[in-house]
Amino acid sequence: EATLEGIDVGDVTLIKKVVQGYPSTMILEEVEKEAIDLVVMGSHGY
């Protein structure tokens, strides 16, 4: 939860989820299931 604290994005709802499975499959399933408009992903370069 600390990763979302202090982030001010106006009226945008932020949701943090942890799911298991193949990343591409799980991302697409969640986008469809939750009617998500935007997915933002990042990496630490590992």
Phi and psi restraints in degrees (range 20) as a CNS / XPLOR table:
assign (resid 1 and name C) (resid 2 and name N)
       (resid 2 and name CA) (resid 2 and name C) 1.0 -61.5 20.0 2
assign (resid 2 and name N) (resid 2 and name CA)
       (resid 2 and name C) (resid 3 and name N) 1.0 -26.1 20.0 2
assign (resid 2 and name C) (resid 3 and name N)
       (resid 3 and name CA) (resid 3 and name C) 1.0 -68.5 20.0 2
assign (resid 3 and name N) (resid 3 and name CA)
       (resid 3 and name C) (resid 4 and name N) 1.0 -21.5 20.0 2
assign (resid 3 and name C) (resid 4 and name N)
       (resid 4 and name CA) (resid 4 and name C) 1.0 -100.8 20.0 2
assign (resid 4 and name N) (resid 4 and name CA)
       (resid 4 and name C) (resid 5 and name N) 1.0 -7.4 20.0 2
assign (resid 4 and name C) (resid 5 and name N)
       (resid 5 and name CA) (resid 5 and name C) 1.0 -70.2 20.0 2
assign (resid 5 and name N) (resid 5 and name CA)
       (resid 5 and name C) (resid 6 and name N) 1.0 140.9 20.0 2
assign (resid 5 and name C) (resid 6 and name N)
       (resid 6 and name CA) (resid 6 and name C) 1.0 78.9 20.0 2
assign (resid 6 and name N) (resid 6 and name CA)
       (resid 6 and name C) (resid 7 and name N) 1.0 4.7 20.0 2
assign (resid 6 and name C) (resid 7 and name N)
       (resid 7 and name CA) (resid 7 and name C) 1.0 -92.2 20.0 2
assign (resid 7 and name N) (resid 7 and name CA)
       (resid 7 and name C) (resid 8 and name N) 1.0 119.5 20.0 2
assign (resid 7 and name C) (resid 8 and name N)
       (resid 8 and name CA) (resid 8 and name C) 1.0 -109.0 20.0 2
assign (resid 8 and name N) (resid 8 and name CA)
       (resid 8 and name C) (resid 9 and name N) 1.0 107.4 20.0 2
assign (resid 8 and name C) (resid 9 and name N)
       (resid 9 and name CA) (resid 9 and name C) 1.0 -121.5 20.0 2
assign (resid 9 and name N) (resid 9 and name CA)
       (resid 9 and name C) (resid 10 and name N) 1.0 28.1 20.0 2
assign (resid 9 and name C) (resid 10 and name N)
       (resid 10 and name CA) (resid 10 and name C) 1.0 69.3 20.0 2
assign (resid 10 and name N) (resid 10 and name CA)
       (resid 10 and name C) (resid 11 and name N) 1.0 -126.7 20.0 2
assign (resid 10 and name C) (resid 11 and name N)
       (resid 11 and name CA) (resid 11 and name C) 1.0 -96.7 20.0 2
assign (resid 11 and name N) (resid 11 and name CA)
       (resid 11 and name C) (resid 12 and name N) 1.0 17.9 20.0 2
assign (resid 11 and name C) (resid 12 and name N)
       (resid 12 and name CA) (resid 12 and name C) 1.0 -83.1 20.0 2
assign (resid 12 and name N) (resid 12 and name CA)
       (resid 12 and name C) (resid 13 and name N) 1.0 132.7 20.0 2
assign (resid 12 and name C) (resid 13 and name N)
       (resid 13 and name CA) (resid 13 and name C) 1.0 -87.7 20.0 2
assign (resid 13 and name N) (resid 13 and name CA)
       (resid 13 and name C) (resid 14 and name N) 1.0 125.3 20.0 2
assign (resid 13 and name C) (resid 14 and name N)
       (resid 14 and name CA) (resid 14 and name C) 1.0 -101.0 20.0 2
assign (resid 14 and name N) (resid 14 and name CA)
       (resid 14 and name C) (resid 15 and name N) 1.0 132.6 20.0 2
assign (resid 14 and name C) (resid 15 and name N)
       (resid 15 and name CA) (resid 15 and name C) 1.0 -128.6 20.0 2
assign (resid 15 and name N) (resid 15 and name CA)
       (resid 15 and name C) (resid 16 and name N) 1.0 130.4 20.0 2
assign (resid 15 and name C) (resid 16 and name N)
       (resid 16 and name CA) (resid 16 and name C) 1.0 -111.2 20.0 2
assign (resid 16 and name N) (resid 16 and name CA)
       (resid 16 and name C) (resid 17 and name N) 1.0 126.1 20.0 2
assign (resid 16 and name C) (resid 17 and name N)
       (resid 17 and name CA) (resid 17 and name C) 1.0 -132.2 20.0 2
assign (resid 17 and name N) (resid 17 and name CA)
       (resid 17 and name C) (resid 18 and name N) 1.0 149.7 20.0 2
assign (resid 17 and name C) (resid 18 and name N)
       (resid 18 and name CA) (resid 18 and name C) 1.0 -124.4 20.0 2
assign (resid 18 and name N) (resid 18 and name CA)
       (resid 18 and name C) (resid 19 and name N) 1.0 121.4 20.0 2
assign (resid 18 and name C) (resid 19 and name N)
       (resid 19 and name CA) (resid 19 and name C) 1.0 -131.4 20.0 2
assign (resid 19 and name N) (resid 19 and name CA)
       (resid 19 and name C) (resid 20 and name N) 1.0 160.3 20.0 2
assign (resid 19 and name C) (resid 20 and name N)
       (resid 20 and name CA) (resid 20 and name C) 1.0 -113.4 20.0 2
assign (resid 20 and name N) (resid 20 and name CA)
       (resid 20 and name C) (resid 21 and name N) 1.0 143.3 20.0 2
assign (resid 20 and name C) (resid 21 and name N)
       (resid 21 and name CA) (resid 21 and name C) 1.0 144.0 20.0 2
assign (resid 21 and name N) (resid 21 and name CA)
       (resid 21 and name C) (resid 22 and name N) 1.0 -170.7 20.0 2
assign (resid 21 and name C) (resid 22 and name N)
       (resid 22 and name CA) (resid 22 and name C) 1.0 -71.2 20.0 2
assign (resid 22 and name N) (resid 22 and name CA)
       (resid 22 and name C) (resid 23 and name N) 1.0 127.0 20.0 2
assign (resid 22 and name C) (resid 23 and name N)
       (resid 23 and name CA) (resid 23 and name C) 1.0 -51.9 20.0 2
assign (resid 23 and name N) (resid 23 and name CA)
       (resid 23 and name C) (resid 24 and name N) 1.0 -49.4 20.0 2
assign (resid 23 and name C) (resid 24 and name N)
       (resid 24 and name CA) (resid 24 and name C) 1.0 -62.4 20.0 2
assign (resid 24 and name N) (resid 24 and name CA)
       (resid 24 and name C) (resid 25 and name N) 1.0 -41.6 20.0 2
assign (resid 24 and name C) (resid 25 and name N)
       (resid 25 and name CA) (resid 25 and name C) 1.0 -65.5 20.0 2
assign (resid 25 and name N) (resid 25 and name CA)
       (resid 25 and name C) (resid 26 and name N) 1.0 -46.5 20.0 2
assign (resid 25 and name C) (resid 26 and name N)
       (resid 26 and name CA) (resid 26 and name C) 1.0 -67.1 20.0 2
assign (resid 26 and name N) (resid 26 and name CA)
       (resid 26 and name C) (resid 27 and name N) 1.0 -39.5 20.0 2
assign (resid 26 and name C) (resid 27 and name N)
       (resid 27 and name CA) (resid 27 and name C) 1.0 -62.2 20.0 2
assign (resid 27 and name N) (resid 27 and name CA)
       (resid 27 and name C) (resid 28 and name N) 1.0 -48.1 20.0 2
assign (resid 27 and name C) (resid 28 and name N)
       (resid 28 and name CA) (resid 28 and name C) 1.0 -64.2 20.0 2
assign (resid 28 and name N) (resid 28 and name CA)
       (resid 28 and name C) (resid 29 and name N) 1.0 -38.3 20.0 2
assign (resid 28 and name C) (resid 29 and name N)
       (resid 29 and name CA) (resid 29 and name C) 1.0 -63.5 20.0 2
assign (resid 29 and name N) (resid 29 and name CA)
       (resid 29 and name C) (resid 30 and name N) 1.0 -44.4 20.0 2
assign (resid 29 and name C) (resid 30 and name N)
       (resid 30 and name CA) (resid 30 and name C) 1.0 -66.7 20.0 2
assign (resid 30 and name N) (resid 30 and name CA)
       (resid 30 and name C) (resid 31 and name N) 1.0 -40.0 20.0 2
assign (resid 30 and name C) (resid 31 and name N)
       (resid 31 and name CA) (resid 31 and name C) 1.0 -59.5 20.0 2
assign (resid 31 and name N) (resid 31 and name CA)
       (resid 31 and name C) (resid 32 and name N) 1.0 -45.2 20.0 2
assign (resid 31 and name C) (resid 32 and name N)
       (resid 32 and name CA) (resid 32 and name C) 1.0 -69.6 20.0 2
assign (resid 32 and name N) (resid 32 and name CA)
       (resid 32 and name C) (resid 33 and name N) 1.0 -46.5 20.0 2
assign (resid 32 and name C) (resid 33 and name N)
       (resid 33 and name CA) (resid 33 and name C) 1.0 -63.3 20.0 2
assign (resid 33 and name N) (resid 33 and name CA)
       (resid 33 and name C) (resid 34 and name N) 1.0 -41.0 20.0 2
assign (resid 33 and name C) (resid 34 and name N)
       (resid 34 and name CA) (resid 34 and name C) 1.0 -97.2 20.0 2
assign (resid 34 and name N) (resid 34 and name CA)
       (resid 34 and name C) (resid 35 and name N) 1.0 2.6 20.0 2
assign (resid 34 and name C) (resid 35 and name N)
       (resid 35 and name CA) (resid 35 and name C) 1.0 52.3 20.0 2
assign (resid 35 and name N) (resid 35 and name CA)
       (resid 35 and name C) (resid 36 and name N) 1.0 50.7 20.0 2
assign (resid 35 and name C) (resid 36 and name N)
       (resid 36 and name CA) (resid 36 and name C) 1.0 -78.8 20.0 2
assign (resid 36 and name N) (resid 36 and name CA)
       (resid 36 and name C) (resid 37 and name N) 1.0 135.8 20.0 2
assign (resid 36 and name C) (resid 37 and name N)
       (resid 37 and name CA) (resid 37 and name C) 1.0 -91.8 20.0 2
assign (resid 37 and name N) (resid 37 and name CA)
       (resid 37 and name C) (resid 38 and name N) 1.0 -28.4 20.0 2
assign (resid 37 and name C) (resid 38 and name N)
       (resid 38 and name CA) (resid 38 and name C) 1.0 -145.9 20.0 2
assign (resid 38 and name N) (resid 38 and name CA)
       (resid 38 and name C) (resid 39 and name N) 1.0 132.6 20.0 2
assign (resid 38 and name C) (resid 39 and name N)
       (resid 39 and name CA) (resid 39 and name C) 1.0 -118.2 20.0 2
assign (resid 39 and name N) (resid 39 and name CA)
       (resid 39 and name C) (resid 40 and name N) 1.0 126.5 20.0 2
assign (resid 39 and name C) (resid 40 and name N)
       (resid 40 and name CA) (resid 40 and name C) 1.0 -116.0 20.0 2
assign (resid 40 and name N) (resid 40 and name CA)
       (resid 40 and name C) (resid 41 and name N) 1.0 125.5 20.0 2
assign (resid 40 and name C) (resid 41 and name N)
       (resid 41 and name CA) (resid 41 and name C) 1.0 -127.0 20.0 2
assign (resid 41 and name N) (resid 41 and name CA)
       (resid 41 and name C) (resid 42 and name N) 1.0 149.4 20.0 2
assign (resid 41 and name C) (resid 42 and name N)
       (resid 42 and name CA) (resid 42 and name C) 1.0 -139.1 20.0 2
assign (resid 42 and name N) (resid 42 and name CA)
       (resid 42 and name C) (resid 43 and name N) 1.0 173.9 20.0 2
assign (resid 42 and name C) (resid 43 and name N)
       (resid 43 and name CA) (resid 43 and name C) 1.0 -146.9 20.0 2
assign (resid 43 and name N) (resid 43 and name CA)
       (resid 43 and name C) (resid 44 and name N) 1.0 148.9 20.0 2
assign (resid 43 and name C) (resid 44 and name N)
       (resid 44 and name CA) (resid 44 and name C) 1.0 -89.4 20.0 2
assign (resid 44 and name N) (resid 44 and name CA)
       (resid 44 and name C) (resid 45 and name N) 1.0 1.1 20.0 2
assign (resid 44 and name C) (resid 45 and name N)
       (resid 45 and name CA) (resid 45 and name C) 1.0 86.4 20.0 2
assign (resid 45 and name N) (resid 45 and name CA)
       (resid 45 and name C) (resid 46 and name N) 1.0 16.8 20.0 2
